[in-house]
Amino acid sequence: MLKVAYKECANLLYNAIVLIKLKNVKSIKQSQIHLVGMYCGKRQVCDELINWNSTGRELFNFIRAICKPGPIARSFINYKLICIDGSKMVGNAVKYKGISGQVLCKDIDGSFYVKIQDTILKITDYIYDGIIKVGDRLK
């Protein structure tokens, strides 16, 4: 599915470049697309901090959206910064009440699993100057 999206984006970009080169671009007033338009706020310091009470899909997308070369998602373990650059959704994870942001277990490859609002997220790529332990809480 992701490969299809990349291909569609590449085709869309290519077609736009061709239209620009051929000087065959037609401008469209934004009001024709949407009456109000779309406004985005400027990113600020701390926008990269993870909210562990988000859903699995929201967290996965958040981490993916600001990965390298972006600012990288950040959190804290025992007041020590952890930069998270990659994660994976855990399929068929059992839903249960628990503490969002708690480290559940670790893999021998260094990755670890975190309980979040509606599922479990595997943290696969991170920078942390310390030892992550089962039971640690990311905040």
Secondary structure, DSSP 8 states (H G I E B T S, - for coil): -HHHHHHHHHHHHHHHHHHHHTT------HHHH-SS--------TTTTB--TTS-HHHHHHHHHHT-TTS--EEEEETTEEEEEEEEEE-TT-------TTBEEEE-TTS-EEEE-SSSEEEEEEEEESS---TT-BB-
